[in-house]
Amino acid sequence: MAKETNTYDRYFFQLLDSQPNAALEQIFAHYGGSLEKYIRCFIYNDDDLVKDVLNETLIVIWEKRQLVAKLEAPVYWMQRVAKNKALYYVRDEAKYNKISLDNGLDMASGQCADDRFAYNELEMLILEACEELPPQDRELVIKSKFEGRSNKELMATYGMAEQTVKNKLSRALKVIRKKLKDLMGLFV
């Protein structure tokens, strides 16, 4: 069964070699929706940026079509390209997102910029750790911890019992903590 799925996944990508225009249209038709959802795991609340990342991913596929046509797992390669593009934009946005110095004038120390930088770095590490989670658990963590949704809101959104939401979040946070501990060593 896995071989059939792999062959099916590879079919449109193999067409890139002989019929690149038709193949790219088929790839977008079959994988565009799921790829957009995947990109939204990294970029929230910015539809234009999600579309830009999706388009840039398709451009990379087009530019490397002869290589992609020969890959054993082109869908995973395409997801990796999308992830890298999305993270690049997120990092770039954080890098150039300027905060007014007036916001930090009331602080007793000059740590405002350092704190903001540390927060952004930690946020990126957490998002990278979220990649190891199943898609639904990843969404629960992002909506709960980054978007501030309550367990009751998540319960209503996903049609789960409140205890199920709590259990899934608890398990997901354990995975994230372990990943952060591996990444940061003794600091976590």
SEMIGU-799824 format. One record per residue (C-alpha): residue number from 0; residue in three letters; chain; z, y, x. Coordinates in pm, whole numbers, padded with zeros to 5 digits. Layout:
SEMIGU-799824
<rec i="NUM" aa="ALA" ch="A" c3="Z" c2="Y" c1="X"/>
...
END
This chain:
SEMIGU-799824
<rec i="0" aa="MET" ch="A" c3="00000" c2="00000" c1="00000"/>
<rec i="1" aa="ALA" ch="A" c3="00086" c2="00241" c1="00283"/>
<rec i="2" aa="LYS" ch="A" c3="-00252" c2="00180" c1="00442"/>
<rec i="3" aa="GLU" ch="A" c3="-00431" c2="00275" c1="00121"/>
<rec i="4" aa="THR" ch="A" c3="-00232" c2="00598" c1="00097"/>
<rec i="5" aa="ASN" ch="A" c3="-00304" c2="00675" c1="00463"/>
<rec i="6" aa="THR" ch="A" c3="-00675" c2="00605" c1="00414"/>
<rec i="7" aa="TYR" ch="A" c3="-00676" c2="00822" c1="00102"/>
<rec i="8" aa="ASP" ch="A" c3="-00497" c2="01101" c1="00289"/>
<rec i="9" aa="ARG" ch="A" c3="-00749" c2="01081" c1="00571"/>
<rec i="10" aa="TYR" ch="A" c3="-01062" c2="01065" c1="00355"/>
<rec i="11" aa="PHE" ch="A" c3="-01110" c2="01439" c1="00293"/>
<rec i="12" aa="PHE" ch="A" c3="-01015" c2="01525" c1="00648"/>
<rec i="13" aa="GLN" ch="A" c3="-01270" c2="01280" c1="00787"/>
<rec i="14" aa="LEU" ch="A" c3="-01538" c2="01460" c1="00585"/>
<rec i="15" aa="LEU" ch="A" c3="-01468" c2="01772" c1="00794"/>
<rec i="16" aa="ASP" ch="A" c3="-01694" c2="01627" c1="01059"/>
<rec i="17" aa="SER" ch="A" c3="-02001" c2="01577" c1="00838"/>
<rec i="18" aa="GLN" ch="A" c3="-01949" c2="01805" c1="00534"/>
<rec i="19" aa="PRO" ch="A" c3="-01701" c2="02074" c1="00644"/>
<rec i="20" aa="ASN" ch="A" c3="-01744" c2="02315" c1="00350"/>
<rec i="21" aa="ALA" ch="A" c3="-01705" c2="02049" c1="00082"/>
<rec i="22" aa="ALA" ch="A" c3="-01421" c2="01885" c1="00274"/>
<rec i="23" aa="LEU" ch="A" c3="-01224" c2="02208" c1="00303"/>
<rec i="24" aa="GLU" ch="A" c3="-01266" c2="02270" c1="-00070"/>
<rec i="25" aa="GLN" ch="A" c3="-01142" c2="01919" c1="-00146"/>
<rec i="26" aa="ILE" ch="A" c3="-00848" c2="01953" c1="00094"/>
<rec i="27" aa="PHE" ch="A" c3="-00746" c2="02275" c1="-00078"/>
<rec i="28" aa="ALA" ch="A" c3="-00792" c2="02122" c1="-00424"/>
<rec i="29" aa="HIS" ch="A" c3="-00585" c2="01812" c1="-00341"/>
<rec i="30" aa="TYR" ch="A" c3="-00320" c2="01953" c1="-00108"/>
<rec i="31" aa="GLY" ch="A" c3="-00311" c2="02328" c1="-00177"/>
<rec i="32" aa="GLY" ch="A" c3="-00037" c2="02311" c1="-00440"/>
<rec i="33" aa="SER" ch="A" c3="00195" c2="02084" c1="-00244"/>
<rec i="34" aa="LEU" ch="A" c3="00130" c2="02279" c1="00075"/>
<rec i="35" aa="GLU" ch="A" c3="00219" c2="02603" c1="-00103"/>
<rec i="36" aa="LYS" ch="A" c3="00547" c2="02448" c1="-00222"/>
<rec i="37" aa="TYR" ch="A" c3="00616" c2="02333" c1="00133"/>
<rec i="38" aa="ILE" ch="A" c3="00555" c2="02683" c1="00270"/>
<rec i="39" aa="ARG" ch="A" c3="00796" c2="02821" c1="00008"/>
<rec i="40" aa="CYS" ch="A" c3="01072" c2="02621" c1="00177"/>
<rec i="41" aa="PHE" ch="A" c3="01044" c2="02872" c1="00462"/>
<rec i="42" aa="ILE" ch="A" c3="00929" c2="03189" c1="00286"/>
<rec i="43" aa="TYR" ch="A" c3="01105" c2="03294" c1="-00033"/>
<rec i="44" aa="ASN" ch="A" c3="01023" c2="03570" c1="-00277"/>
<rec i="45" aa="ASP" ch="A" c3="00702" c2="03682" c1="-00103"/>
<rec i="46" aa="ASP" ch="A" c3="00398" c2="03539" c1="-00280"/>
<rec i="47" aa="ASP" ch="A" c3="00153" c2="03738" c1="-00068"/>
<rec i="48" aa="LEU" ch="A" c3="00298" c2="03603" c1="00256"/>
<rec i="49" aa="VAL" ch="A" c3="00292" c2="03246" c1="00120"/>
<rec i="50" aa="LYS" ch="A" c3="-00078" c2="03287" c1="00036"/>
<rec i="51" aa="ASP" ch="A" c3="-00143" c2="03435" c1="00381"/>
<rec i="52" aa="VAL" ch="A" c3="00021" c2="03136" c1="00550"/>
<rec i="53" aa="LEU" ch="A" c3="-00174" c2="02896" c1="00327"/>
<rec i="54" aa="ASN" ch="A" c3="-00501" c2="03074" c1="00413"/>
<rec i="55" aa="GLU" ch="A" c3="-00421" c2="03079" c1="00784"/>
<rec i="56" aa="THR" ch="A" c3="-00344" c2="02708" c1="00773"/>
<rec i="57" aa="LEU" ch="A" c3="-00685" c2="02645" c1="00618"/>
<rec i="58" aa="ILE" ch="A" c3="-00844" c2="02862" c1="00887"/>
<rec i="59" aa="VAL" ch="A" c3="-00680" c2="02651" c1="01158"/>
<rec i="60" aa="ILE" ch="A" c3="-00809" c2="02337" c1="00987"/>
<rec i="61" aa="TRP" ch="A" c3="-01157" c2="02489" c1="00981"/>
<rec i="62" aa="GLU" ch="A" c3="-01143" c2="02596" c1="01346"/>
<rec i="63" aa="LYS" ch="A" c3="-01018" c2="02254" c1="01461"/>
<rec i="64" aa="ARG" ch="A" c3="-01212" c2="02050" c1="01207"/>
<rec i="65" aa="GLN" ch="A" c3="-01361" c2="01809" c1="01462"/>
<rec i="66" aa="LEU" ch="A" c3="-01015" c2="01730" c1="01600"/>
<rec i="67" aa="VAL" ch="A" c3="-00858" c2="01708" c1="01253"/>
<rec i="68" aa="ALA" ch="A" c3="-01128" c2="01469" c1="01134"/>
<rec i="69" aa="LYS" ch="A" c3="-01011" c2="01214" c1="01391"/>
<rec i="70" aa="LEU" ch="A" c3="-00635" c2="01241" c1="01334"/>
<rec i="71" aa="GLU" ch="A" c3="-00441" c2="00941" c1="01204"/>
<rec i="72" aa="ALA" ch="A" c3="-00202" c2="01157" c1="00996"/>
<rec i="73" aa="PRO" ch="A" c3="-00386" c2="01480" c1="00917"/>
<rec i="74" aa="VAL" ch="A" c3="-00161" c2="01573" c1="00623"/>
<rec i="75" aa="TYR" ch="A" c3="00145" c2="01581" c1="00848"/>
<rec i="76" aa="TRP" ch="A" c3="-00049" c2="01777" c1="01107"/>
<rec i="77" aa="MET" ch="A" c3="-00151" c2="02026" c1="00837"/>
<rec i="78" aa="GLN" ch="A" c3="00213" c2="02059" c1="00725"/>
<rec i="79" aa="ARG" ch="A" c3="00321" c2="02119" c1="01084"/>
<rec i="80" aa="VAL" ch="A" c3="00062" c2="02397" c1="01119"/>
<rec i="81" aa="ALA" ch="A" c3="00183" c2="02554" c1="00792"/>
<rec i="82" aa="LYS" ch="A" c3="00545" c2="02529" c1="00902"/>
<rec i="83" aa="ASN" ch="A" c3="00471" c2="02689" c1="01239"/>
<rec i="84" aa="LYS" ch="A" c3="00274" c2="02970" c1="01076"/>
<rec i="85" aa="ALA" ch="A" c3="00550" c2="03031" c1="00820"/>
<rec i="86" aa="LEU" ch="A" c3="00825" c2="03035" c1="01084"/>
<rec i="87" aa="TYR" ch="A" c3="00618" c2="03267" c1="01300"/>
<rec i="88" aa="TYR" ch="A" c3="00592" c2="03515" c1="01012"/>
<rec i="89" aa="VAL" ch="A" c3="00961" c2="03483" c1="00928"/>
<rec i="90" aa="ARG" ch="A" c3="01061" c2="03539" c1="01291"/>
<rec i="91" aa="ASP" ch="A" c3="00812" c2="03822" c1="01328"/>
<rec i="92" aa="GLU" ch="A" c3="00940" c2="03989" c1="01013"/>
<rec i="93" aa="ALA" ch="A" c3="01300" c2="03956" c1="01133"/>
<rec i="94" aa="LYS" ch="A" c3="01202" c2="04089" c1="01474"/>
<rec i="95" aa="TYR" ch="A" c3="01033" c2="04400" c1="01338"/>
<rec i="96" aa="ASN" ch="A" c3="01258" c2="04451" c1="01037"/>
<rec i="97" aa="LYS" ch="A" c3="01433" c2="04765" c1="01149"/>
<rec i="98" aa="ILE" ch="A" c3="01775" c2="04856" c1="01016"/>
<rec i="99" aa="SER" ch="A" c3="01872" c2="05221" c1="00995"/>
<rec i="100" aa="LEU" ch="A" c3="02136" c2="05317" c1="01250"/>
<rec i="101" aa="ASP" ch="A" c3="02315" c2="05510" c1="00977"/>
<rec i="102" aa="ASN" ch="A" c3="02426" c2="05178" c1="00827"/>
<rec i="103" aa="GLY" ch="A" c3="02637" c2="05102" c1="01133"/>
<rec i="104" aa="LEU" ch="A" c3="02795" c2="05444" c1="01193"/>
<rec i="105" aa="ASP" ch="A" c3="03107" c2="05363" c1="00993"/>
<rec i="106" aa="MET" ch="A" c3="03180" c2="05051" c1="01195"/>
<rec i="107" aa="ALA" ch="A" c3="03465" c2="05056" c1="01443"/>
<rec i="108" aa="SER" ch="A" c3="03258" c2="04887" c1="01713"/>
<rec i="109" aa="GLY" ch="A" c3="02892" c2="04880" c1="01811"/>
<rec i="110" aa="GLN" ch="A" c3="02837" c2="04520" c1="01702"/>
<rec i="111" aa="CYS" ch="A" c3="02622" c2="04590" c1="01396"/>
<rec i="112" aa="ALA" ch="A" c3="02291" c2="04507" c1="01566"/>
<rec i="113" aa="ASP" ch="A" c3="02441" c2="04207" c1="01748"/>
<rec i="114" aa="ASP" ch="A" c3="02590" c2="04072" c1="01426"/>
<rec i="115" aa="ARG" ch="A" c3="02260" c2="04113" c1="01242"/>
<rec i="116" aa="PHE" ch="A" c3="02071" c2="03939" c1="01523"/>
<rec i="117" aa="ALA" ch="A" c3="02323" c2="03653" c1="01534"/>
<rec i="118" aa="TYR" ch="A" c3="02302" c2="03619" c1="01155"/>
<rec i="119" aa="ASN" ch="A" c3="01920" c2="03600" c1="01165"/>
<rec i="120" aa="GLU" ch="A" c3="01928" c2="03342" c1="01444"/>
<rec i="121" aa="LEU" ch="A" c3="02183" c2="03130" c1="01258"/>
<rec i="122" aa="GLU" ch="A" c3="01977" c2="03157" c1="00941"/>
<rec i="123" aa="MET" ch="A" c3="01671" c2="03030" c1="01129"/>
<rec i="124" aa="LEU" ch="A" c3="01868" c2="02737" c1="01272"/>
<rec i="125" aa="ILE" ch="A" c3="01993" c2="02647" c1="00925"/>
<rec i="126" aa="LEU" ch="A" c3="01640" c2="02660" c1="00784"/>
<rec i="127" aa="GLU" ch="A" c3="01517" c2="02436" c1="01063"/>
<rec i="128" aa="ALA" ch="A" c3="01803" c2="02194" c1="00991"/>
<rec i="129" aa="CYS" ch="A" c3="01701" c2="02197" c1="00622"/>
<rec i="130" aa="GLU" ch="A" c3="01367" c2="02043" c1="00718"/>
<rec i="131" aa="GLU" ch="A" c3="01535" c2="01705" c1="00757"/>
<rec i="132" aa="LEU" ch="A" c3="01650" c2="01707" c1="00396"/>
<rec i="133" aa="PRO" ch="A" c3="01458" c2="01562" c1="00104"/>
<rec i="134" aa="PRO" ch="A" c3="01260" c2="01836" c1="-00075"/>
<rec i="135" aa="GLN" ch="A" c3="01491" c2="01862" c1="-00378"/>
<rec i="136" aa="ASP" ch="A" c3="01806" c2="01875" c1="-00162"/>
<rec i="137" aa="ARG" ch="A" c3="01642" c2="02142" c1="00055"/>
<rec i="138" aa="GLU" ch="A" c3="01566" c2="02350" c1="-00254"/>
<rec i="139" aa="LEU" ch="A" c3="01923" c2="02310" c1="-00380"/>
<rec i="140" aa="VAL" ch="A" c3="02066" c2="02433" c1="-00048"/>
<rec i="141" aa="ILE" ch="A" c3="01827" c2="02726" c1="-00027"/>
<rec i="142" aa="LYS" ch="A" c3="01888" c2="02834" c1="-00386"/>
<rec i="143" aa="SER" ch="A" c3="02264" c2="02788" c1="-00354"/>
<rec i="144" aa="LYS" ch="A" c3="02334" c2="02932" c1="-00011"/>
<rec i="145" aa="PHE" ch="A" c3="02049" c2="03181" c1="00043"/>
<rec i="146" aa="GLU" ch="A" c3="01975" c2="03294" c1="-00311"/>
<rec i="147" aa="GLY" ch="A" c3="02336" c2="03277" c1="-00436"/>
<rec i="148" aa="ARG" ch="A" c3="02272" c2="03056" c1="-00738"/>
<rec i="149" aa="SER" ch="A" c3="02575" c2="02889" c1="-00894"/>
<rec i="150" aa="ASN" ch="A" c3="02609" c2="02515" c1="-00947"/>
<rec i="151" aa="LYS" ch="A" c3="02573" c2="02571" c1="-01322"/>
<rec i="152" aa="GLU" ch="A" c3="02241" c2="02754" c1="-01268"/>
<rec i="153" aa="LEU" ch="A" c3="02118" c2="02473" c1="-01042"/>
<rec i="154" aa="MET" ch="A" c3="02235" c2="02219" c1="-01298"/>
<rec i="155" aa="ALA" ch="A" c3="02027" c2="02390" c1="-01568"/>
<rec i="156" aa="THR" ch="A" c3="01724" c2="02440" c1="-01344"/>
<rec i="157" aa="TYR" ch="A" c3="01706" c2="02079" c1="-01220"/>
<rec i="158" aa="GLY" ch="A" c3="01847" c2="01904" c1="-01528"/>
<rec i="159" aa="MET" ch="A" c3="02131" c2="01741" c1="-01333"/>
<rec i="160" aa="ALA" ch="A" c3="02496" c2="01693" c1="-01403"/>
<rec i="161" aa="GLU" ch="A" c3="02719" c2="01945" c1="-01228"/>
<rec i="162" aa="GLN" ch="A" c3="02882" c2="01671" c1="-01020"/>
<rec i="163" aa="THR" ch="A" c3="02538" c2="01551" c1="-00907"/>
<rec i="164" aa="VAL" ch="A" c3="02457" c2="01903" c1="-00787"/>
<rec i="165" aa="LYS" ch="A" c3="02792" c2="01918" c1="-00602"/>
<rec i="166" aa="ASN" ch="A" c3="02735" c2="01577" c1="-00443"/>
<rec i="167" aa="LYS" ch="A" c3="02381" c2="01660" c1="-00332"/>
<rec i="168" aa="LEU" ch="A" c3="02491" c2="01994" c1="-00185"/>
<rec i="169" aa="SER" ch="A" c3="02785" c2="01831" c1="-00008"/>
<rec i="170" aa="ARG" ch="A" c3="02566" c2="01562" c1="00151"/>
<rec i="171" aa="ALA" ch="A" c3="02297" c2="01815" c1="00244"/>
<rec i="172" aa="LEU" ch="A" c3="02551" c2="02048" c1="00406"/>
<rec i="173" aa="LYS" ch="A" c3="02690" c2="01756" c1="00609"/>
<rec i="174" aa="VAL" ch="A" c3="02338" c2="01688" c1="00742"/>
<rec i="175" aa="ILE" ch="A" c3="02292" c2="02057" c1="00824"/>
<rec i="176" aa="ARG" ch="A" c3="02630" c2="02077" c1="01001"/>
<rec i="177" aa="LYS" ch="A" c3="02545" c2="01771" c1="01211"/>
<rec i="178" aa="LYS" ch="A" c3="02206" c2="01915" c1="01303"/>
<rec i="179" aa="LEU" ch="A" c3="02365" c2="02250" c1="01394"/>
<rec i="180" aa="LYS" ch="A" c3="02628" c2="02072" c1="01600"/>
<rec i="181" aa="ASP" ch="A" c3="02349" c2="01889" c1="01786"/>
<rec i="182" aa="LEU" ch="A" c3="02160" c2="02216" c1="01840"/>
<rec i="183" aa="MET" ch="A" c3="02454" c2="02434" c1="01934"/>
<rec i="184" aa="GLY" ch="A" c3="02682" c2="02185" c1="02106"/>
<rec i="185" aa="LEU" ch="A" c3="03053" c2="02250" c1="02087"/>
<rec i="186" aa="PHE" ch="A" c3="03028" c2="02586" c1="01909"/>
<rec i="187" aa="VAL" ch="A" c3="02999" c2="02440" c1="01559"/>
END
